[in-house]
Amino acid sequence: MNPVPALPVCCTPLDADWPLPFALPDTVLLGTHFDTAQLASDDFQRSAIEPPASIQRSVAKRQAEFLAGRICARAALQALEGLNCVPAIGEDRAPVWPAHIAGSITHSTGRAAAIVAKKSHWRGLGMDLENLLDPDRAERLSGEILTKPELQRMRAGRRDQLALLVTLTFSVKESLFKALYPIVRQRFYFEHAQVLEWSEGGDVRLRLLTDLSSDWRSGTELDAQFGVMDGQLLSLVSIKA
């Protein structure tokens, strides 16, 4: 197995603890915490990761989150299969994984993670990390993120769950896009999927509201899961082979 390059100064040691309610077999999920203020000028070189031109031109926050996410992705690929590979950024801005690998990278304030699996086990993986919205912002954004049935359910529900529900709906639809886009190669948006139900235990049920391919038609339902930790919500959509 290839030696693992040094961690950058801005990142904590990688964490392999499963952070969600339901562990997925045959996957590797790794996370790290990162501090933009600790990003050093030689962190990319130290980590043996070549930043794309768009990242080189970006602000320190974007550089730190990109670096942290790619470190998680490379380590996850190495743990899964011994691959020494850093996913590039594709023309569609999505990570470019080895052809036989499904994977997803996510980051939010101070935290990044990646999950990978062989496509023989999992056809699609989508993971998204979001800071929990405050109630006022959640209410303002709800009309952009939620479908009419979702809005009705929100207004009929508990006021103290409004921010969680809007954050969850946003995040799980992002995860759905990340899981399905590499399969269907067609963009879709918040209004093209609907959260049917969810539980505080971390279960989510989704339904597509548009045709994406002959296999993925309007009405198709999928399962997802989520967890909340330290003011952040992590969601995951996994599609079996």
Backbone bond lengths (Angstrom), bond angles and torsions (degrees), N, CA, C in turn:
res aa  C-N    CA-C-N  psi(-1)  N-CA   C-N-CA  omega(-1)  CA-C   N-CA-C  phi
1 M - - - 1.460 - - 1.522 109.86 -
2 N 1.323 117.89 140.28 1.450 121.96 -178.34 1.518 110.69 -67.76
3 P 1.355 117.97 145.21 1.456 119.88 176.07 1.527 110.80 -64.46
4 V 1.318 115.32 145.88 1.465 120.30 -179.45 1.524 109.19 -85.67
5 P 1.347 118.73 125.30 1.461 120.04 178.18 1.525 111.17 -60.40
6 A 1.329 115.17 161.08 1.460 120.65 -178.64 1.527 110.67 -63.39
7 L 1.326 115.46 146.33 1.463 119.80 173.40 1.520 109.47 -70.83
8 P 1.327 117.83 146.47 1.455 119.85 174.81 1.525 110.37 -69.89
9 V 1.312 115.80 159.40 1.463 121.22 -179.35 1.526 110.87 -59.58
10 C 1.335 117.00 -31.36 1.467 120.38 -172.16 1.521 113.87 -80.54
11 C 1.343 119.18 -6.63 1.466 121.66 -174.43 1.516 112.19 -115.10
12 T 1.335 116.06 146.19 1.451 121.69 173.90 1.529 109.41 -84.44
13 P 1.332 117.84 162.56 1.473 119.75 175.22 1.529 110.92 -54.43
14 L 1.325 116.24 146.21 1.460 121.24 -174.99 1.527 110.93 -69.04
15 D 1.332 114.66 142.89 1.462 123.07 -176.12 1.521 108.77 -111.46
16 A 1.339 116.78 123.91 1.457 121.33 -178.70 1.522 112.93 -100.87
17 D 1.339 118.28 4.62 1.463 120.24 179.26 1.526 110.14 -66.99
18 W 1.341 117.01 134.81 1.466 121.33 179.85 1.536 109.01 -72.97
19 P 1.349 118.45 119.56 1.464 120.51 -171.97 1.522 115.23 -94.63
20 L 1.337 117.36 4.15 1.466 121.78 -174.23 1.529 110.40 -115.66
21 P 1.335 117.24 166.20 1.470 119.38 -174.97 1.523 115.05 -64.88
22 F 1.342 117.83 -34.14 1.459 120.56 -171.24 1.525 109.67 -125.42
23 A 1.314 116.52 110.46 1.470 121.12 -178.75 1.520 110.79 -68.24
24 L 1.331 116.56 140.16 1.470 121.93 177.23 1.521 108.82 -98.93
25 P 1.335 117.70 125.14 1.464 119.31 175.98 1.530 110.34 -67.18
26 D 1.314 115.31 154.42 1.476 122.39 173.59 1.526 113.00 63.22
27 T 1.325 116.84 28.68 1.465 121.23 174.18 1.524 108.93 -126.12
28 V 1.328 115.34 161.07 1.471 122.08 169.91 1.520 107.52 -125.92
29 L 1.327 116.78 126.21 1.456 122.51 177.60 1.520 107.87 -124.92
30 L 1.329 116.71 123.49 1.462 122.28 179.60 1.525 109.75 -127.63
31 G 1.319 116.13 143.93 1.461 120.80 179.06 1.516 111.54 -134.45
32 T 1.325 115.28 163.38 1.461 121.98 175.89 1.515 109.28 -149.34
33 H 1.311 116.21 156.78 1.457 121.45 168.38 1.528 107.61 -100.49
34 F 1.322 116.56 143.64 1.463 119.64 179.11 1.522 110.00 -134.12
35 D 1.329 114.57 152.31 1.461 122.06 -178.45 1.524 107.54 -124.51
36 T 1.327 115.42 109.26 1.472 119.88 -178.41 1.517 111.88 -56.45
37 A 1.341 116.82 -36.06 1.460 120.55 -178.36 1.525 112.13 -65.08
38 Q 1.346 116.71 -20.45 1.467 120.97 -179.33 1.532 113.09 -95.17
39 L 1.348 116.90 1.53 1.457 119.93 179.69 1.525 110.14 -62.04
40 A 1.325 116.39 120.01 1.460 121.55 -179.02 1.523 110.15 -97.17
41 S 1.327 115.98 156.51 1.463 120.90 -175.33 1.529 112.26 -63.39
42 D 1.333 116.37 -24.31 1.468 119.19 -178.30 1.522 113.13 -106.09
43 D 1.335 117.87 15.44 1.463 119.78 -175.38 1.530 113.13 -64.12
44 F 1.343 118.05 -37.37 1.462 119.30 178.28 1.530 110.18 -66.44
45 Q 1.331 116.04 -45.04 1.462 119.94 178.84 1.529 110.62 -63.80
46 R 1.315 116.83 -42.74 1.469 122.32 179.65 1.526 110.84 -59.54
47 S 1.325 115.89 -35.85 1.462 121.31 -176.67 1.516 113.09 -90.60
48 A 1.333 117.54 -0.77 1.473 122.55 -178.39 1.521 111.42 57.60
49 I 1.338 115.78 42.09 1.461 121.79 175.50 1.520 108.00 -122.58
50 E 1.336 115.89 123.68 1.462 121.53 -179.38 1.521 109.02 -87.83
51 P 1.338 118.60 114.39 1.465 119.23 -179.01 1.528 111.67 -74.32
52 P 1.324 118.98 132.97 1.461 120.64 173.80 1.528 110.31 -59.30
53 A 1.319 115.73 161.05 1.470 120.01 -178.26 1.519 111.82 -57.24
54 S 1.339 116.41 -38.56 1.470 118.99 -178.82 1.516 111.41 -64.13
55 I 1.329 117.70 -32.61 1.460 121.67 178.02 1.526 110.37 -76.07
56 Q 1.318 116.92 -38.89 1.472 119.97 178.11 1.521 111.19 -59.29
57 R 1.330 116.44 -33.08 1.474 120.16 -178.53 1.523 112.87 -85.24
58 S 1.323 117.86 -7.79 1.464 121.08 -171.15 1.532 111.46 -87.04
59 V 1.323 114.78 172.24 1.465 121.06 -179.39 1.525 109.85 -74.94
60 A 1.334 116.28 167.32 1.459 121.78 -175.01 1.533 111.64 -59.36
61 K 1.323 118.14 -38.27 1.469 120.85 -179.54 1.520 110.80 -59.24
62 R 1.333 116.62 -47.22 1.468 120.88 -178.96 1.529 110.12 -66.01
63 Q 1.327 117.08 -39.18 1.459 119.89 178.71 1.528 111.12 -63.28
64 A 1.334 116.54 -43.76 1.469 120.48 -177.69 1.528 111.26 -65.84
65 E 1.332 117.32 -42.62 1.461 119.15 -177.95 1.529 110.99 -71.03
66 F 1.328 117.28 -36.58 1.464 119.88 175.80 1.527 110.08 -62.72
67 L 1.326 116.23 -47.89 1.463 121.00 -178.41 1.529 110.50 -60.88
68 A 1.329 117.10 -46.06 1.468 120.88 -178.69 1.528 110.84 -62.87
69 G 1.325 116.82 -42.98 1.461 119.95 179.62 1.511 112.53 -64.90
70 R 1.334 116.93 -41.76 1.474 119.84 -178.83 1.524 111.06 -71.09
71 I 1.314 117.88 -33.00 1.468 119.67 175.86 1.525 109.99 -62.80
72 C 1.338 116.57 -43.30 1.469 120.45 177.04 1.528 110.69 -62.12
73 A 1.331 116.77 -43.60 1.462 121.00 -177.85 1.524 111.06 -64.83
74 R 1.322 117.66 -45.77 1.471 120.28 -179.80 1.529 110.92 -62.81
75 A 1.319 116.62 -44.00 1.470 120.02 -179.38 1.527 110.88 -66.56
76 A 1.331 117.17 -36.00 1.464 120.23 178.66 1.521 110.60 -66.35
77 L 1.334 117.53 -41.78 1.470 121.19 177.84 1.531 111.18 -64.64
78 Q 1.322 115.32 -37.22 1.467 118.36 179.10 1.529 110.25 -69.03
79 A 1.344 116.51 -39.73 1.466 119.80 179.02 1.524 111.44 -67.95
80 L 1.330 116.29 -35.72 1.462 120.53 -178.44 1.521 112.11 -71.64
81 E 1.351 115.59 -44.41 1.465 118.66 -166.89 1.527 114.16 -145.49
82 G 1.325 117.47 7.45 1.454 119.55 -178.17 1.514 114.48 74.12
83 L 1.339 117.47 14.98 1.459 121.02 -179.35 1.526 110.53 -79.61
84 N 1.327 116.07 137.16 1.462 120.92 172.77 1.522 106.95 -105.58
85 C 1.324 116.32 87.04 1.460 121.57 -169.16 1.515 109.70 -143.04
86 V 1.329 115.97 131.04 1.468 121.58 173.95 1.525 107.46 -109.80
87 P 1.336 119.01 113.79 1.467 120.14 -178.39 1.526 111.84 -58.29
88 A 1.321 115.41 127.45 1.467 120.61 176.61 1.526 109.85 -76.07
89 I 1.335 116.22 172.31 1.460 121.45 172.98 1.520 107.83 -94.40
90 G 1.336 117.00 122.39 1.453 121.32 180.00 1.522 111.91 -78.12
91 E 1.325 116.12 173.08 1.468 120.64 178.41 1.520 112.02 -61.12
92 D 1.346 116.02 -26.15 1.465 120.42 178.38 1.528 112.04 -90.15
93 R 1.334 116.17 8.46 1.467 124.75 178.34 1.522 113.44 76.98
94 A 1.330 118.47 -1.45 1.459 121.82 179.24 1.528 109.59 -85.01
95 P 1.337 117.85 153.08 1.464 119.74 175.74 1.528 111.30 -62.62
96 V 1.317 116.64 144.16 1.464 122.30 177.62 1.530 107.92 -100.84
97 W 1.334 116.12 107.74 1.459 121.67 -178.84 1.524 110.13 -94.17
98 P 1.337 117.65 159.11 1.467 118.88 169.58 1.524 109.92 -52.93
99 A 1.329 117.07 149.29 1.461 121.54 -169.57 1.526 113.40 -59.04
100 H 1.320 117.37 -28.89 1.464 120.05 -176.69 1.528 112.93 -96.45
101 I 1.334 116.52 9.42 1.472 121.97 -175.70 1.523 110.70 -115.50
102 A 1.327 115.97 135.93 1.465 122.26 166.46 1.524 107.55 -102.55
103 G 1.316 116.04 139.79 1.457 117.77 -178.12 1.508 111.99 -160.36
104 S 1.330 114.90 168.45 1.460 121.36 178.55 1.522 108.80 -154.25
105 I 1.325 115.25 142.75 1.462 122.91 177.95 1.521 107.79 -122.87
106 T 1.328 116.65 140.78 1.458 119.44 176.56 1.519 109.93 -144.13
107 H 1.315 115.73 156.80 1.467 120.60 175.29 1.524 109.10 -156.43
108 S 1.302 114.53 150.85 1.457 122.13 171.89 1.516 106.08 -145.14
109 T 1.294 118.15 -164.95 1.464 121.12 -174.57 1.521 111.60 -54.32
110 G 1.331 116.10 108.80 1.451 120.96 171.36 1.518 116.38 75.79
111 R 1.324 118.09 6.43 1.466 119.27 -176.53 1.522 110.00 -144.97
112 A 1.330 116.30 141.42 1.469 121.69 177.42 1.518 108.61 -140.68
113 A 1.339 115.93 155.31 1.461 120.89 179.49 1.521 109.28 -156.06
114 A 1.332 115.24 159.45 1.465 121.94 175.14 1.521 108.59 -143.98
115 I 1.313 115.40 146.81 1.460 122.31 175.87 1.525 108.61 -130.11
116 V 1.334 116.89 139.32 1.465 121.31 -179.80 1.525 109.82 -139.78
117 A 1.319 115.53 156.39 1.465 122.84 175.03 1.520 108.42 -160.55
118 K 1.314 116.62 160.29 1.453 120.39 172.28 1.530 108.52 -74.65
119 K 1.321 116.27 142.55 1.465 120.07 179.99 1.525 112.04 -66.39
120 S 1.301 117.58 -16.69 1.463 120.00 174.98 1.527 111.14 -68.42
121 H 1.344 116.70 -17.96 1.466 121.44 177.01 1.528 111.92 -106.72
122 W 1.322 116.42 -45.36 1.468 121.40 -177.22 1.519 109.18 -131.91
123 R 1.320 115.85 118.27 1.461 120.66 -176.34 1.523 111.97 -73.20
124 G 1.326 116.27 -34.18 1.453 120.25 -179.08 1.514 110.95 -147.70
125 L 1.344 116.15 141.08 1.459 123.05 176.04 1.520 108.56 -133.77
126 G 1.319 116.50 131.46 1.463 121.22 176.53 1.513 109.43 -135.55
127 M 1.329 116.50 125.80 1.460 121.34 -177.23 1.522 109.08 -131.48
128 D 1.340 116.17 139.98 1.463 120.25 -177.88 1.517 109.85 -143.09
129 L 1.322 115.63 135.62 1.459 123.54 178.60 1.520 109.23 -116.85
130 E 1.327 117.07 128.89 1.460 122.02 -178.70 1.526 110.39 -134.64
131 N 1.331 116.36 144.60 1.454 120.26 167.76 1.523 108.72 -69.93
132 L 1.325 117.24 136.28 1.456 120.14 177.48 1.521 110.30 -61.00
133 L 1.320 116.83 129.59 1.460 121.72 178.16 1.525 109.79 -70.15
134 D 1.336 116.23 150.18 1.462 118.41 169.89 1.524 108.04 -80.54
135 P 1.350 118.21 156.69 1.466 120.60 -172.53 1.524 114.55 -55.26
136 D 1.330 118.17 -41.35 1.464 119.95 -177.82 1.527 111.23 -65.14
137 R 1.327 116.76 -44.78 1.465 119.75 179.86 1.521 110.14 -67.87
138 A 1.322 116.66 -37.89 1.462 119.89 178.20 1.522 110.92 -59.51
139 E 1.315 116.49 -42.12 1.460 119.43 -179.40 1.522 111.02 -67.15
140 R 1.331 116.63 -37.82 1.471 119.92 179.11 1.522 111.36 -66.06
141 L 1.329 117.04 -37.22 1.462 120.85 -176.11 1.527 113.39 -86.18
142 S 1.317 116.80 -12.92 1.462 119.77 -171.74 1.529 112.58 -58.77
143 G 1.333 117.62 -36.55 1.453 120.38 -179.01 1.513 113.51 -67.75
144 E 1.350 117.29 -23.29 1.461 121.41 179.37 1.528 111.85 -86.95
145 I 1.328 116.88 -26.30 1.458 121.77 -171.19 1.523 112.23 -102.37
146 L 1.330 117.34 -35.15 1.455 121.95 -171.70 1.527 111.84 -97.77
147 T 1.330 116.12 142.90 1.457 121.53 171.49 1.530 108.59 -75.64
148 K 1.324 116.67 171.40 1.467 119.78 -179.53 1.529 112.61 -58.50
149 P 1.346 118.94 -46.82 1.468 118.46 176.72 1.530 112.93 -61.37
150 E 1.339 116.58 -36.67 1.467 119.80 177.96 1.522 110.66 -66.19
151 L 1.323 116.92 -40.14 1.467 120.93 177.08 1.526 111.05 -63.18
152 Q 1.318 116.33 -42.70 1.462 119.92 179.20 1.517 111.11 -61.94
153 R 1.340 116.14 -41.48 1.452 119.92 178.94 1.525 110.92 -66.27
154 M 1.325 116.65 -38.23 1.456 120.87 179.24 1.527 110.53 -63.11
155 R 1.318 116.31 -45.75 1.466 120.32 -177.07 1.523 112.35 -69.68
156 A 1.337 115.92 -25.06 1.463 119.67 178.78 1.528 111.79 -87.49
157 G 1.325 116.40 -10.33 1.461 120.41 -174.72 1.514 112.86 -91.04
158 R 1.314 114.46 -170.86 1.466 121.27 -179.06 1.520 110.53 -73.80
159 R 1.327 114.70 135.36 1.463 120.44 -179.83 1.538 111.37 -60.75
160 D 1.327 116.19 -35.73 1.462 118.84 -176.27 1.534 112.62 -74.37
161 Q 1.346 117.56 -7.19 1.469 121.08 177.07 1.528 112.97 -103.46
162 L 1.341 116.88 0.87 1.468 120.39 -174.97 1.528 111.37 -59.29
163 A 1.320 116.94 -49.85 1.467 119.98 -176.93 1.516 111.09 -64.13
164 L 1.327 117.24 -40.57 1.461 120.78 177.65 1.519 110.78 -62.74
165 L 1.331 117.16 -44.09 1.460 121.23 -177.16 1.525 111.45 -63.94
166 V 1.325 117.83 -43.67 1.465 120.59 -179.63 1.530 110.23 -68.08
167 T 1.330 117.31 -43.75 1.465 120.18 177.79 1.523 110.50 -61.26
168 L 1.331 116.07 -44.58 1.466 120.69 179.52 1.520 111.44 -61.25
169 T 1.331 116.96 -45.27 1.463 120.46 -178.75 1.522 110.48 -62.48
170 F 1.326 116.91 -44.80 1.469 121.27 177.12 1.533 110.15 -58.78
171 S 1.332 116.08 -50.85 1.457 120.46 -173.53 1.521 112.34 -66.42
172 V 1.324 116.81 -43.99 1.468 118.63 -175.47 1.531 111.21 -70.42
173 K 1.334 117.40 -28.60 1.462 118.97 174.84 1.534 111.10 -72.86
174 E 1.330 116.87 -33.36 1.461 119.75 172.83 1.526 110.13 -63.44
175 S 1.341 116.33 -44.06 1.465 119.98 178.18 1.522 111.63 -62.76
176 L 1.332 116.50 -39.49 1.465 120.42 177.80 1.524 110.61 -60.83
177 F 1.323 116.49 -43.74 1.462 119.89 178.54 1.532 110.62 -61.31
178 K 1.327 116.88 -45.62 1.466 120.41 -178.54 1.528 111.55 -63.01
179 A 1.334 116.76 -34.84 1.460 120.03 -179.73 1.518 112.37 -74.77
180 L 1.340 116.49 -39.24 1.467 120.03 -172.87 1.532 114.19 -91.42
181 Y 1.327 117.94 -31.27 1.464 119.03 -174.38 1.536 112.93 -57.22
182 P 1.339 120.09 -42.55 1.469 118.76 178.28 1.531 113.14 -63.81
183 I 1.333 117.20 -20.78 1.460 121.42 -179.54 1.526 110.93 -86.99
184 V 1.352 116.52 -47.66 1.469 119.85 -173.84 1.527 113.04 -94.36
185 R 1.354 116.59 -19.67 1.464 121.88 -178.50 1.527 111.91 53.64
186 Q 1.305 115.43 39.22 1.466 121.20 178.25 1.522 108.38 -139.00
187 R 1.323 114.90 130.85 1.465 118.68 -179.35 1.526 110.75 -75.77
188 F 1.323 115.02 146.23 1.456 120.75 172.60 1.526 107.83 -147.04
189 Y 1.333 116.20 168.56 1.458 119.97 -166.03 1.523 111.13 -131.79
190 F 1.331 116.26 -178.56 1.463 121.14 -173.43 1.524 112.52 -55.21
191 E 1.328 116.83 -36.64 1.461 119.78 -176.31 1.532 112.71 -75.53
192 H 1.327 117.11 -5.64 1.462 120.82 -176.62 1.529 113.27 -97.24
193 A 1.317 117.05 8.44 1.466 121.62 175.61 1.519 108.30 -148.30
194 Q 1.311 115.29 157.72 1.464 120.49 -175.83 1.518 110.42 -141.14
195 V 1.339 115.95 135.00 1.457 121.03 171.88 1.526 107.62 -79.60
196 L 1.326 116.39 118.30 1.459 120.88 -179.32 1.521 111.54 -84.01
197 E 1.319 115.62 -41.63 1.455 120.36 -179.74 1.522 109.59 -160.98
198 W 1.317 115.15 158.94 1.463 121.21 176.78 1.517 108.33 -153.61
199 S 1.328 115.55 160.26 1.456 120.13 178.46 1.521 109.56 -131.09
200 E 1.314 115.40 156.87 1.463 119.53 177.65 1.522 111.37 -66.41
201 G 1.327 116.69 -16.13 1.455 120.06 176.00 1.515 114.33 -76.42
202 G 1.354 117.20 -8.73 1.461 120.68 174.99 1.504 116.40 110.12
203 D 1.359 117.96 2.48 1.470 120.89 176.54 1.524 110.51 -81.13
204 V 1.316 116.85 143.16 1.464 122.60 173.25 1.526 108.24 -139.35
205 R 1.332 116.09 141.36 1.464 121.75 174.74 1.513 107.97 -121.95
206 L 1.347 116.20 129.29 1.460 123.11 -176.47 1.517 110.69 -119.73
207 R 1.326 115.79 154.80 1.467 121.21 173.99 1.525 109.44 -133.86
208 L 1.339 116.30 133.71 1.458 120.70 172.57 1.526 109.91 -72.90
209 L 1.335 115.94 142.70 1.460 121.34 179.08 1.519 111.81 -116.30
210 T 1.333 116.61 14.48 1.459 121.09 179.46 1.522 108.90 -150.03
211 D 1.339 116.35 156.30 1.465 121.24 175.33 1.524 109.20 -82.17
212 L 1.331 117.09 125.81 1.456 121.45 178.09 1.523 112.39 -108.67
213 S 1.323 116.78 -27.05 1.470 122.32 176.92 1.522 107.05 -167.23
214 S 1.331 115.86 -179.63 1.468 119.03 179.66 1.525 111.09 -65.55
215 D 1.341 117.28 -26.38 1.463 121.44 179.50 1.525 113.10 -90.71
216 W 1.320 116.46 -23.03 1.470 121.06 -173.93 1.522 108.74 -121.77
217 R 1.321 114.17 87.88 1.464 121.65 -175.33 1.519 111.57 -106.46
218 S 1.317 115.05 162.13 1.461 121.08 174.89 1.527 109.67 -53.86
219 G 1.312 115.75 133.28 1.457 121.27 -178.05 1.516 113.75 101.91
220 T 1.349 117.57 -15.58 1.456 120.26 177.13 1.523 109.66 -63.22
221 E 1.328 116.83 135.45 1.457 121.14 -179.58 1.530 110.37 -112.27
222 L 1.322 114.79 145.81 1.467 121.50 -178.70 1.522 108.80 -137.46
223 D 1.329 114.60 156.07 1.465 121.29 174.76 1.516 109.96 -99.28
224 A 1.337 115.08 151.13 1.456 121.94 174.37 1.526 107.43 -142.77
225 Q 1.321 115.96 174.34 1.459 120.68 176.00 1.515 109.08 -145.31
226 F 1.339 115.02 160.66 1.459 119.11 179.13 1.524 109.70 -150.32
227 G 1.323 114.79 161.95 1.458 122.30 173.93 1.511 109.03 -146.59
228 V 1.318 116.94 153.11 1.469 122.95 179.69 1.519 108.51 -118.75
229 M 1.325 115.55 131.44 1.460 120.58 178.38 1.518 109.60 -150.47
230 D 1.318 116.53 131.09 1.467 122.50 173.91 1.526 112.59 51.53
231 G 1.341 116.47 43.95 1.460 119.98 175.95 1.515 114.90 76.77
232 Q 1.333 117.42 12.12 1.457 121.39 178.41 1.525 110.12 -128.03
233 L 1.328 115.36 148.26 1.464 121.77 179.02 1.518 109.07 -114.45
234 L 1.336 116.38 127.88 1.454 122.77 177.40 1.521 108.25 -112.36
235 S 1.342 116.73 128.32 1.467 120.95 178.26 1.527 109.43 -122.44
236 L 1.342 114.54 156.07 1.459 120.42 -177.89 1.525 109.63 -145.80
237 V 1.336 115.79 128.85 1.461 123.03 170.73 1.524 107.08 -113.03
238 S 1.327 116.26 126.24 1.471 120.67 -178.44 1.513 109.01 -126.70
239 I 1.323 116.09 132.12 1.458 123.09 -177.34 1.525 108.76 -116.14
240 K 1.325 116.51 115.15 1.461 121.06 -176.43 1.534 110.80 -66.76
241 A 1.310 114.63 152.18 1.465 120.28 175.88 1.523 109.81 -67.01
